[in-house]
Amino acid sequence: MLANPFTLLARLPFTVRVLILGTLVNKLGAFIFPFLSLVLSREFHLPATRVAALLMAYGVGSLISIMVGGVLTDSLGRRRILLVSLFGSGLLAVALGFAPSQKVFVPLLVAFAFLTDLYRPASSALISDLLPSSERSLGYAALRMAVNLGFFVGMGLGGLLVDWSWRFMFVADGVTTLLCGLLVFLHVAESRPQPGPAEPGLELPARRSAAPTSPWRDRPFLALCLATFVFAFSFFADFMVFPLTITNAGYPALVFGLIVGMNGLMIAVFEVTATAWLRRYRRLRVAALGALVSGLGFGLIGMAQHWAWYAAVAVLWTAGEILALPQQMSFAADWAPPLARGRYLSVYTATWALAAAVSPAILLPLHARLGERLFWPLLFLVNLPGAALLWRLDRTADRPERLRGHSSQA
Protein backbone atom coordinates (compact mmCIF):
# COMPACT_ATOMS: atom_id res chain seq x y z
CA MET A 1 0.00 0.00 0.00
CA LEU A 2 1.33 3.45 -0.90
CA ALA A 3 1.98 5.78 2.03
CA ASN A 4 0.56 9.26 2.43
CA PRO A 5 3.19 11.70 1.06
CA PHE A 6 2.53 14.16 3.92
CA THR A 7 3.23 11.40 6.43
CA LEU A 8 6.50 10.66 4.66
CA LEU A 9 7.50 14.33 4.66
CA ALA A 10 6.63 14.68 8.34
CA ARG A 11 9.22 12.09 9.34
CA LEU A 12 12.07 14.00 7.69
CA PRO A 13 14.24 16.13 10.01
CA PHE A 14 13.00 19.65 10.70
CA THR A 15 15.93 21.25 8.86
CA VAL A 16 15.22 19.21 5.74
CA ARG A 17 11.55 20.21 5.87
CA VAL A 18 12.56 23.87 6.18
CA LEU A 19 14.83 23.54 3.13
CA ILE A 20 12.00 21.92 1.16
CA LEU A 21 9.56 24.66 2.19
CA GLY A 22 12.11 27.35 1.28
CA THR A 23 12.70 25.71 -2.09
CA LEU A 24 8.94 25.72 -2.76
CA VAL A 25 8.71 29.42 -1.86
CA ASN A 26 11.72 30.19 -4.06
CA LYS A 27 10.42 28.24 -7.06
CA LEU A 28 6.95 29.76 -6.84
CA GLY A 29 8.65 32.96 -7.96
CA ALA A 30 11.26 31.52 -10.33
CA PHE A 31 10.11 33.63 -13.26
CA ILE A 32 13.31 35.07 -14.70
CA PHE A 33 14.81 32.30 -16.83
CA PRO A 34 11.55 30.94 -18.40
CA PHE A 35 10.54 34.41 -19.58
CA LEU A 36 13.99 35.94 -20.10
CA SER A 37 14.03 35.65 -23.90
CA LEU A 38 10.64 37.37 -24.05
CA VAL A 39 11.83 40.26 -21.85
CA LEU A 40 15.07 40.71 -23.80
CA SER A 41 13.35 40.77 -27.19
CA ARG A 42 10.10 42.56 -26.32
CA GLU A 43 11.16 45.04 -23.66
CA PHE A 44 14.77 45.77 -24.66
CA HIS A 45 14.20 45.22 -28.42
CA LEU A 46 17.33 43.08 -28.81
CA PRO A 47 17.84 41.11 -32.05
CA ALA A 48 17.61 37.32 -31.97
CA THR A 49 21.38 36.87 -32.19
CA ARG A 50 21.92 39.10 -29.16
CA VAL A 51 19.21 37.29 -27.20
CA ALA A 52 20.77 33.93 -28.05
CA ALA A 53 24.20 35.16 -26.95
CA LEU A 54 22.84 36.40 -23.62
CA LEU A 55 20.97 33.15 -23.00
CA MET A 56 24.15 31.21 -23.72
CA ALA A 57 26.07 33.48 -21.34
CA TYR A 58 23.40 32.83 -18.72
CA GLY A 59 23.81 29.07 -19.21
CA VAL A 60 27.60 29.24 -19.00
CA GLY A 61 27.31 31.35 -15.85
CA SER A 62 24.99 28.74 -14.35
CA LEU A 63 27.41 25.93 -15.19
CA ILE A 64 30.38 27.78 -13.65
CA SER A 65 28.24 28.66 -10.63
CA ILE A 66 27.38 25.02 -9.96
CA MET A 67 31.03 23.92 -10.19
CA VAL A 68 32.32 26.74 -7.99
CA GLY A 69 29.42 26.17 -5.61
CA GLY A 70 30.54 22.59 -4.99
CA VAL A 71 34.08 23.63 -4.03
CA LEU A 72 32.84 26.46 -1.80
CA THR A 73 30.26 24.16 -0.19
CA ASP A 74 33.04 21.84 0.97
CA SER A 75 35.42 24.61 2.04
CA LEU A 76 33.09 27.24 3.53
CA GLY A 77 30.06 25.19 4.52
CA ARG A 78 26.55 24.54 3.27
CA ARG A 79 24.81 27.29 5.25
CA ARG A 80 27.14 30.10 4.16
CA ILE A 81 26.83 29.24 0.48
CA LEU A 82 23.05 28.95 0.73
CA LEU A 83 22.87 32.40 2.31
CA VAL A 84 25.28 34.00 -0.18
CA SER A 85 23.39 32.52 -3.13
CA LEU A 86 19.86 33.25 -1.92
CA PHE A 87 20.40 36.75 -0.53
CA GLY A 88 22.78 37.72 -3.33
CA SER A 89 20.59 36.52 -6.21
CA GLY A 90 17.45 37.83 -4.49
CA LEU A 91 18.86 41.34 -4.24
CA LEU A 92 20.12 41.19 -7.83
CA ALA A 93 16.70 40.09 -9.08
CA VAL A 94 15.10 43.09 -7.39
CA ALA A 95 17.81 45.34 -8.88
CA LEU A 96 17.11 43.90 -12.34
CA GLY A 97 13.50 44.95 -11.95
CA PHE A 98 14.63 48.57 -11.49
CA ALA A 99 17.36 48.55 -14.18
CA PRO A 100 16.90 51.77 -16.20
CA SER A 101 18.60 50.55 -19.37
CA GLN A 102 20.16 47.64 -21.23
CA LYS A 103 23.64 48.80 -20.17
CA VAL A 104 22.71 48.33 -16.53
CA PHE A 105 20.49 45.27 -17.04
CA VAL A 106 23.01 43.01 -18.82
CA PRO A 107 25.87 43.17 -16.23
CA LEU A 108 23.35 42.59 -13.44
CA LEU A 109 21.97 39.60 -15.37
CA VAL A 110 25.44 38.02 -15.71
CA ALA A 111 26.07 38.44 -11.96
CA PHE A 112 22.61 37.02 -11.21
CA ALA A 113 23.30 33.96 -13.40
CA PHE A 114 26.41 33.20 -11.36
CA LEU A 115 24.88 33.64 -7.90
CA THR A 116 21.51 32.02 -8.50
CA ASP A 117 22.79 28.43 -8.88
CA LEU A 118 25.49 28.48 -6.19
CA TYR A 119 22.94 27.03 -3.77
CA ARG A 120 22.26 23.82 -5.71
CA PRO A 121 25.28 21.74 -4.57
CA ALA A 122 24.88 23.14 -1.04
CA SER A 123 21.21 22.11 -0.77
CA SER A 124 21.94 18.62 -2.17
CA ALA A 125 24.88 18.16 0.21
CA LEU A 126 22.84 19.36 3.19
CA ILE A 127 20.14 16.74 2.55
CA SER A 128 22.82 14.05 2.27
CA ASP A 129 24.44 15.24 5.52
CA LEU A 130 21.19 15.13 7.48
CA LEU A 131 19.67 11.90 6.19
CA PRO A 132 20.88 8.29 6.45
CA SER A 133 21.43 6.44 3.19
CA SER A 134 18.05 4.68 3.46
CA GLU A 135 16.23 8.05 3.46
CA ARG A 136 18.28 10.02 0.94
CA SER A 137 16.26 9.10 -2.14
CA LEU A 138 13.13 10.20 -0.25
CA GLY A 139 14.81 13.51 0.68
CA TYR A 140 15.80 14.21 -2.92
CA ALA A 141 12.31 13.24 -4.14
CA ALA A 142 10.83 15.73 -1.65
CA LEU A 143 13.19 18.45 -2.91
CA ARG A 144 12.17 17.70 -6.50
CA MET A 145 8.51 17.80 -5.42
CA ALA A 146 9.01 21.36 -4.14
CA VAL A 147 10.83 22.38 -7.34
CA ASN A 148 8.17 20.93 -9.64
CA LEU A 149 5.18 22.15 -7.66
CA GLY A 150 6.71 25.62 -7.63
CA PHE A 151 7.37 25.37 -11.36
CA PHE A 152 3.79 24.28 -12.05
CA VAL A 153 2.30 27.26 -10.18
CA GLY A 154 5.07 29.73 -11.02
CA MET A 155 4.80 29.31 -14.78
CA GLY A 156 1.17 30.40 -14.68
CA LEU A 157 1.90 33.35 -12.39
CA GLY A 158 4.90 34.37 -14.49
CA GLY A 159 2.83 34.36 -17.66
CA LEU A 160 0.38 36.77 -16.06
CA LEU A 161 3.07 39.01 -14.57
CA VAL A 162 5.23 39.33 -17.68
CA ASP A 163 2.28 40.74 -19.64
CA TRP A 164 1.30 43.06 -16.79
CA SER A 165 4.76 44.30 -15.72
CA TRP A 166 8.05 42.59 -16.43
CA ARG A 167 9.70 44.78 -13.77
CA PHE A 168 7.28 43.58 -11.10
CA MET A 169 7.94 40.01 -12.25
CA PHE A 170 11.67 40.42 -11.53
CA VAL A 171 10.96 42.03 -8.16
CA ALA A 172 8.56 39.20 -7.24
CA ASP A 173 11.24 36.65 -8.15
CA GLY A 174 13.71 38.45 -5.90
CA VAL A 175 11.29 38.69 -2.98
CA THR A 176 10.53 34.95 -2.98
CA THR A 177 14.26 34.19 -3.12
CA LEU A 178 14.90 36.53 -0.17
CA LEU A 179 12.11 34.81 1.78
CA CYS A 180 13.80 31.47 1.15
CA GLY A 181 17.08 32.98 2.36
CA LEU A 182 15.35 34.23 5.53
CA LEU A 183 14.05 30.71 6.27
CA VAL A 184 17.57 29.33 5.88
CA PHE A 185 19.04 32.08 8.07
CA LEU A 186 16.55 31.43 10.87
CA HIS A 187 16.26 27.64 10.84
CA VAL A 188 19.15 25.94 8.98
CA ALA A 189 22.36 25.23 10.88
CA GLU A 190 25.68 24.18 9.35
CA SER A 191 25.82 20.45 8.56
CA ARG A 192 29.25 20.07 6.98
CA PRO A 193 30.94 16.79 8.07
CA GLN A 194 34.11 17.25 10.10
CA PRO A 195 37.26 15.12 9.73
CA GLY A 196 37.31 12.40 12.34
CA PRO A 197 37.07 8.66 12.94
CA ALA A 198 34.67 6.61 10.87
CA GLU A 199 31.17 6.06 12.13
CA PRO A 200 31.09 3.18 14.68
CA GLY A 201 30.37 -0.08 12.99
CA LEU A 202 31.23 1.36 9.55
CA GLU A 203 35.03 1.32 9.57
CA LEU A 204 36.37 1.95 6.10
CA PRO A 205 37.86 -1.12 4.45
CA ALA A 206 41.05 -0.59 2.51
CA ARG A 207 39.33 -0.80 -0.84
CA ARG A 208 36.93 2.03 0.05
CA SER A 209 39.47 4.30 1.74
CA ALA A 210 41.88 3.99 -1.18
CA ALA A 211 39.27 5.13 -3.68
CA PRO A 212 39.73 8.52 -5.39
CA THR A 213 38.58 11.61 -3.51
CA SER A 214 38.42 13.77 -6.65
CA PRO A 215 35.32 13.35 -8.85
CA TRP A 216 37.48 13.85 -11.95
CA ARG A 217 39.57 10.73 -11.22
CA ASP A 218 36.70 8.55 -10.04
CA ARG A 219 35.70 6.22 -12.87
CA PRO A 220 32.48 4.79 -11.40
CA PHE A 221 31.30 8.29 -10.52
CA LEU A 222 32.15 9.58 -14.02
CA ALA A 223 30.19 6.63 -15.43
CA LEU A 224 27.20 7.76 -13.36
CA CYS A 225 27.63 11.30 -14.69
CA LEU A 226 27.77 10.00 -18.26
CA ALA A 227 24.56 8.02 -17.74
CA THR A 228 22.95 11.13 -16.25
CA PHE A 229 24.14 13.28 -19.16
CA VAL A 230 22.61 10.84 -21.66
CA PHE A 231 19.30 10.94 -19.77
CA ALA A 232 19.36 14.75 -19.50
CA PHE A 233 20.39 15.19 -23.15
CA SER A 234 17.27 13.41 -24.38
CA PHE A 235 15.08 14.81 -21.61
CA PHE A 236 15.65 18.41 -22.72
CA ALA A 237 13.95 17.54 -26.00
CA ASP A 238 10.65 18.10 -24.19
CA PHE A 239 11.50 21.81 -23.84
CA MET A 240 13.37 22.34 -27.12
CA VAL A 241 11.79 20.06 -29.74
CA PHE A 242 8.46 18.95 -28.30
CA PRO A 243 6.88 22.44 -28.59
CA LEU A 244 7.76 22.43 -32.30
CA THR A 245 6.15 19.03 -32.71
CA ILE A 246 2.94 20.21 -31.06
CA THR A 247 2.69 23.48 -32.97
CA ASN A 248 3.60 21.75 -36.27
CA ALA A 249 0.62 19.47 -35.64
CA GLY A 250 -1.60 22.57 -35.63
CA TYR A 251 -2.09 23.03 -31.88
CA PRO A 252 -1.53 26.33 -30.03
CA ALA A 253 1.38 26.75 -27.64
CA LEU A 254 -1.10 26.47 -24.76
CA VAL A 255 -1.31 22.71 -25.39
CA PHE A 256 2.44 22.42 -24.89
CA GLY A 257 2.25 24.48 -21.70
CA LEU A 258 -0.51 22.32 -20.26
CA ILE A 259 1.28 19.06 -21.03
CA VAL A 260 4.61 20.23 -19.59
CA GLY A 261 2.75 21.60 -16.58
CA MET A 262 1.19 18.15 -16.15
CA ASN A 263 4.71 16.72 -15.98
CA GLY A 264 5.56 18.98 -13.03
CA LEU A 265 2.24 18.29 -11.30
CA MET A 266 2.66 14.50 -11.61
CA ILE A 267 6.10 14.70 -10.05
CA ALA A 268 4.82 16.88 -7.23
CA VAL A 269 1.92 14.51 -6.49
CA PHE A 270 3.45 11.05 -7.00
CA GLU A 271 7.25 11.11 -6.72
CA VAL A 272 7.64 11.14 -2.92
CA THR A 273 5.23 8.23 -2.42
CA ALA A 274 6.63 6.23 -5.34
CA THR A 275 10.21 6.72 -4.16
CA ALA A 276 9.36 5.51 -0.65
CA TRP A 277 7.67 2.40 -2.07
CA LEU A 278 10.59 1.66 -4.41
CA ARG A 279 13.16 1.45 -1.58
CA ARG A 280 12.59 -2.32 -1.45
CA TYR A 281 14.30 -2.63 -4.85
CA ARG A 282 17.90 -2.02 -5.89
CA ARG A 283 18.02 1.66 -6.74
CA LEU A 284 20.22 1.66 -9.85
CA ARG A 285 18.14 -1.11 -11.40
CA VAL A 286 15.10 1.09 -10.79
CA ALA A 287 17.00 4.01 -12.34
CA ALA A 288 17.95 1.90 -15.38
CA LEU A 289 14.29 0.94 -15.83
CA GLY A 290 13.39 4.63 -15.53
CA ALA A 291 15.84 5.54 -18.29
CA LEU A 292 14.23 2.95 -20.56
CA VAL A 293 10.67 4.05 -19.74
CA SER A 294 11.53 7.71 -20.29
CA GLY A 295 13.28 6.86 -23.57
CA LEU A 296 10.25 4.87 -24.68
CA GLY A 297 8.01 7.84 -23.89
CA PHE A 298 10.08 10.08 -26.13
CA GLY A 299 10.47 7.41 -28.80
CA LEU A 300 6.71 7.08 -29.25
CA ILE A 301 5.96 10.81 -29.68
CA GLY A 302 6.12 10.73 -33.49
CA MET A 303 3.71 7.80 -33.85
CA ALA A 304 0.57 10.01 -33.84
CA GLN A 305 -0.29 13.70 -34.09
CA HIS A 306 -3.01 14.19 -31.51
CA TRP A 307 -3.05 16.03 -28.18
CA ALA A 308 -4.27 12.94 -26.32
CA TRP A 309 -1.32 10.94 -27.65
CA TYR A 310 1.10 13.66 -26.63
CA ALA A 311 -0.40 13.68 -23.13
CA ALA A 312 -0.12 9.88 -22.90
CA VAL A 313 3.55 9.76 -23.86
CA ALA A 314 4.25 12.65 -21.47
CA VAL A 315 2.85 10.47 -18.66
CA LEU A 316 5.26 7.73 -19.78
CA TRP A 317 8.40 9.87 -19.80
CA THR A 318 7.36 11.47 -16.49
CA ALA A 319 7.06 8.00 -14.96
CA GLY A 320 10.61 7.30 -16.16
CA GLU A 321 11.81 10.52 -14.56
CA ILE A 322 10.15 9.57 -11.24
CA LEU A 323 11.82 6.15 -11.34
CA ALA A 324 15.30 7.36 -12.30
CA LEU A 325 16.30 10.67 -10.79
CA PRO A 326 15.90 10.28 -6.99
CA GLN A 327 17.66 6.90 -7.18
CA GLN A 328 20.63 8.28 -9.14
CA MET A 329 20.99 11.24 -6.78
CA SER A 330 20.87 8.92 -3.77
CA PHE A 331 23.67 6.78 -5.21
CA ALA A 332 25.75 9.87 -6.02
CA ALA A 333 25.46 11.04 -2.39
CA ASP A 334 26.33 7.59 -1.01
CA TRP A 335 29.29 7.20 -3.36
CA ALA A 336 30.85 10.60 -2.59
CA PRO A 337 33.35 10.92 0.29
CA PRO A 338 31.62 13.01 3.00
CA LEU A 339 34.36 15.66 3.02
CA ALA A 340 34.15 16.03 -0.79
CA ARG A 341 30.38 15.70 -1.05
CA GLY A 342 29.85 19.24 -2.35
CA ARG A 343 32.36 18.78 -5.18
CA TYR A 344 30.90 15.43 -6.20
CA LEU A 345 27.32 16.63 -6.18
CA SER A 346 28.26 19.79 -8.07
CA VAL A 347 29.81 17.73 -10.88
CA TYR A 348 26.73 15.50 -10.91
CA THR A 349 24.42 18.53 -11.09
CA ALA A 350 26.59 20.17 -13.75
CA THR A 351 25.88 17.27 -16.13
CA TRP A 352 22.35 18.68 -16.43
CA ALA A 353 23.62 22.18 -17.15
CA LEU A 354 26.02 20.78 -19.76
CA ALA A 355 23.22 18.79 -21.40
CA ALA A 356 21.07 21.93 -21.52
CA ALA A 357 23.89 23.75 -23.31
CA VAL A 358 24.71 20.95 -25.79
CA SER A 359 21.32 19.47 -26.65
CA PRO A 360 19.81 22.36 -28.67
CA ALA A 361 22.82 22.48 -31.00
CA ILE A 362 22.33 18.78 -31.82
CA LEU A 363 18.64 18.03 -31.32
CA LEU A 364 17.13 20.95 -33.25
CA PRO A 365 19.08 20.35 -36.50
CA LEU A 366 18.43 16.59 -36.22
CA HIS A 367 14.72 17.18 -35.82
CA ALA A 368 14.67 19.48 -38.83
CA ARG A 369 16.53 16.92 -40.95
CA LEU A 370 14.83 13.68 -39.84
CA GLY A 371 11.23 14.73 -39.19
CA GLU A 372 8.87 13.48 -36.48
CA ARG A 373 8.76 9.75 -37.32
CA LEU A 374 12.53 9.26 -37.38
CA PHE A 375 13.74 11.80 -34.81
CA TRP A 376 11.77 10.63 -31.78
CA PRO A 377 12.60 6.88 -32.04
CA LEU A 378 16.26 7.93 -32.19
CA LEU A 379 15.91 9.34 -28.67
CA PHE A 380 14.88 5.92 -27.38
CA LEU A 381 18.11 4.49 -28.81
CA VAL A 382 20.08 7.32 -27.19
CA ASN A 383 18.80 6.22 -23.76
CA LEU A 384 19.98 2.62 -24.11
CA PRO A 385 23.68 3.23 -23.26
CA GLY A 386 22.71 5.23 -20.18
CA ALA A 387 20.45 2.44 -18.93
CA ALA A 388 23.23 -0.09 -19.55
CA LEU A 389 25.72 2.02 -17.56
CA LEU A 390 23.33 2.23 -14.60
CA TRP A 391 22.79 -1.54 -14.70
CA ARG A 392 26.56 -2.11 -14.71
CA LEU A 393 27.08 0.29 -11.80
CA ASP A 394 24.45 -1.62 -9.84
CA ARG A 395 26.53 -4.80 -10.20
CA THR A 396 29.98 -3.29 -9.72
CA ALA A 397 29.72 -0.19 -7.51
CA ASP A 398 26.48 0.01 -5.52
CA ARG A 399 27.69 -2.14 -2.61
CA PRO A 400 27.89 -0.98 1.04
CA GLU A 401 31.62 -1.75 1.26
CA ARG A 402 32.33 0.58 -1.66
CA LEU A 403 30.07 3.49 -0.70
CA ARG A 404 32.20 6.04 1.14
CA GLY A 405 29.25 8.25 1.99
CA HIS A 406 26.98 5.41 3.12
CA SER A 407 25.53 5.99 6.55
CA SER A 408 23.05 4.13 8.72
CA GLN A 409 22.39 7.28 10.75
CA ALA A 410 22.23 10.98 9.93
Long-range contacts (C-beta under 8 A, 24 or more apart in sequence): 2-273, 2-274, 2-276, 2-277, 3-273, 3-276, 3-277, 4-273, 5-145, 5-269, 5-272, 5-273, 8-138, 8-142, 8-272, 8-273, 8-276, 9-142, 9-272, 12-131, 12-135, 12-138, 12-139, 12-142, 13-130, 13-131, 13-410, 14-187, 15-126, 15-130, 15-187, 15-188, 15-189, 15-191, 16-126, 16-127, 16-130, 16-131, 16-139, 16-142, 18-183, 18-184, 18-187, 18-188, 19-123, 19-126, 19-127, 19-143, 19-184, 19-188, 20-142, 20-143, 20-145, 20-146, 21-146, 21-183, 22-179, 22-180, 22-181, 22-183, 22-184, 23-123, 23-143, 23-146, 23-147, 23-150, 23-180, 24-146, 24-149, 24-150, 25-150, 25-176, 25-179, 25-180, 25-183, 26-86, 26-150, 26-176, 26-177, 26-179, 26-180, 27-146, 27-147, 27-149, 27-150, 27-151, 27-154, 28-150, 28-153, 28-154, 28-157, 28-176, 29-154, 29-157, 29-172, 29-173, 29-174, 29-175, 29-176, 29-177, 30-150, 30-151, 30-154, 30-173, 30-176, 31-154, 31-157, 31-158, 31-161, 31-162, 31-169, 31-170, 31-172, 31-173, 32-93, 32-96, 32-112, 32-169, 32-170, 32-173, 33-58, 34-155, 34-158, 35-158, 35-159, 35-162, 35-166, 35-169, 36-109, 38-162, 39-162, 39-166, 43-166, 44-102, 44-105, 46-102, 54-106, 54-109, 56-357, 57-110, 57-113, 58-109, 58-110, 58-113, 59-113, 59-353, 59-356, 59-357, 60-357, 61-110, 61-113, 61-114, 62-113, 62-114, 62-116, 62-117, 62-353, 63-350, 63-353, 63-354, 63-357, 64-114, 65-113, 65-114, 65-115, 65-116, 65-117, 65-118, 66-117, 66-118, 66-120, 66-121, 66-346, 66-349, 66-350, 66-353, 67-346, 67-347, 67-350, 68-118, 69-117, 69-118, 69-119, 69-120, 69-121, 69-122, 69-342, 69-346, 70-121, 70-342, 70-343, 70-344, 70-345, 70-346, 70-347, 70-349, 71-342, 71-343, 71-346, 72-118, 72-342, 73-121, 73-122, 73-125, 73-192, 73-341, 73-342, 73-343, 73-345, 73-346, 74-125, 74-192, 74-339, 74-340, 74-341, 74-342, 74-343, 77-190, 77-192, 78-122, 78-123, 78-125, 78-126, 78-129, 78-188, 78-190, 78-191, 78-192, 78-342, 79-122, 79-126, 79-184, 79-188, 79-189, 79-190, 79-191, 80-190, 81-118, 81-119, 81-121, 81-122, 82-119, 82-122, 82-123, 82-126, 82-181, 82-184, 82-188, 83-181, 83-184, 83-185, 84-115, 84-118, 85-115, 85-116, 85-117, 85-118, 85-119, 85-122, 86-119, 86-177, 86-178, 86-180, 86-181, 86-184, 87-178, 87-181, 88-115, 88-118, 89-115, 89-116, 89-118, 89-174, 89-177, 90-174, 90-175, 90-176, 90-177, 90-178, 90-180, 90-181, 91-174, 91-178, 92-174, 93-170, 93-171, 93-173, 93-174, 93-177, 94-170, 94-171, 94-174, 94-175, 94-178, 95-174, 96-170, 96-174, 97-167, 97-168, 97-169, 97-170, 97-171, 97-174, 98-167, 98-171, 116-177, 117-353, 120-346, 120-349, 121-342, 121-343, 121-345, 121-346, 121-349, 122-342, 124-329, 124-333, 124-345, 124-349, 125-191, 125-192, 125-333, 125-341, 125-342, 125-345, 126-188, 126-191, 127-333, 128-333, 128-336, 128-341, 128-345, 128-405, 129-191, 129-192, 129-193, 129-338, 129-341, 129-410, 130-191, 130-410, 131-410, 132-407, 132-408, 132-409, 132-410, 133-330, 133-333, 133-334, 133-403, 133-405, 133-406, 133-407, 133-408, 134-279, 134-408, 135-410, 136-329, 136-330, 136-333, 136-334, 137-275, 137-278, 137-279, 137-283, 137-326, 137-327, 137-329, 137-330, 138-272, 138-275, 138-276, 138-279, 138-326, 140-325, 140-326, 140-329, 140-330, 140-333, 141-271, 141-272, 141-274, 141-275, 141-276, 141-326, 142-272, 144-267, 144-271, 144-325, 144-326, 145-267, 145-268, 145-271, 145-272, 148-263, 148-264, 148-265, 148-267, 148-268, 148-271, 149-264, 149-265, 149-268, 151-264, 152-261, 152-264, 152-265, 152-268, 155-257, 155-261, 155-264, 156-261, 193-338, 193-339, 193-341, 195-339, 199-407, 199-408, 199-409, 201-408, 202-406, 202-407, 202-408, 204-404, 205-401, 207-401, 207-402, 208-401, 208-402, 208-403, 208-404, 209-404, 211-337, 211-402, 211-404, 213-337, 213-339, 213-340, 214-340, 214-343, 215-336, 215-340, 215-343, 215-344, 215-347, 216-347, 218-335, 218-344, 220-335, 220-393, 220-396, 220-397, 221-332, 221-335, 221-336, 221-344, 221-347, 221-348, 223-389, 223-392, 223-393, 224-328, 224-331, 224-332, 224-335, 224-348, 224-389, 224-390, 224-393, 225-347, 225-348, 225-351, 226-351, 226-386, 226-389, 227-291, 227-328, 227-385, 227-386, 227-387, 227-389, 227-390, 227-393, 228-328, 228-348, 228-351, 228-352, 228-386, 229-351, 229-354, 229-355, 229-386, 230-291, 230-382, 230-383, 230-385, 230-386, 230-389, 231-291, 231-294, 231-324, 231-383, 231-386, 232-351, 232-352, 232-355, 232-356, 232-359, 233-355, 233-358, 233-359, 233-362, 233-363, 233-382, 234-294, 234-295, 234-298, 234-359, 234-379, 234-382, 234-383, 235-294, 235-317, 235-321, 235-355, 236-355, 236-356, 236-359, 236-360, 236-363, 237-298, 237-359, 237-363, 237-379, 238-263, 238-298, 238-314, 238-317, 240-359, 240-360, 240-363, 240-364, 241-363, 241-364, 241-367, 241-375, 242-301, 242-310, 244-367, 245-301, 245-302, 245-310, 245-372, 245-376, 246-307, 246-310, 248-372, 249-305, 249-306, 251-307, 255-307, 255-310, 259-307, 259-310, 259-311, 259-314, 260-314, 262-311, 262-314, 262-315, 262-318, 263-314, 263-317, 263-318, 263-321, 266-315, 266-318, 266-322, 267-318, 267-321, 267-322, 270-322, 271-322, 271-326, 274-322, 274-323, 275-322, 275-326, 275-327, 278-323, 278-327, 282-394, 282-398, 283-327, 283-330, 283-331, 283-394, 283-398, 284-327, 284-328, 284-331, 284-390, 284-391, 284-393, 284-394, 284-398, 285-390, 285-391, 285-394, 286-323, 286-324, 286-327, 287-323, 287-324, 287-325, 287-327, 287-328, 287-331, 287-390, 288-324, 288-387, 288-388, 288-390, 288-391, 288-394, 289-320, 289-323, 289-324, 289-387, 290-319, 290-320, 290-321, 290-322, 290-323, 290-324, 290-325, 290-327, 291-320, 291-324, 291-383, 291-386, 291-387, 291-390, 292-320, 292-383, 292-384, 292-387, 293-317, 293-319, 293-320, 293-323, 294-319, 294-320, 294-321, 294-323, 294-324, 294-383, 295-320, 295-379, 295-380, 295-381, 295-382, 295-383, 295-384, 295-387, 296-320, 296-380, 298-376, 298-379, 298-380, 298-383, 299-376, 299-377, 299-378, 299-379, 299-380, 299-381, 300-376, 301-372, 301-376, 302-371, 302-372, 302-373, 302-374, 302-375, 302-376, 302-377, 303-373, 303-376, 305-372, 328-390, 331-393, 331-398, 333-405, 334-398, 334-403, 334-405, 334-406, 335-397, 335-402, 335-403, 335-404, 335-405, 336-404, 336-405, 337-404, 337-405, 338-404, 338-405, 341-405
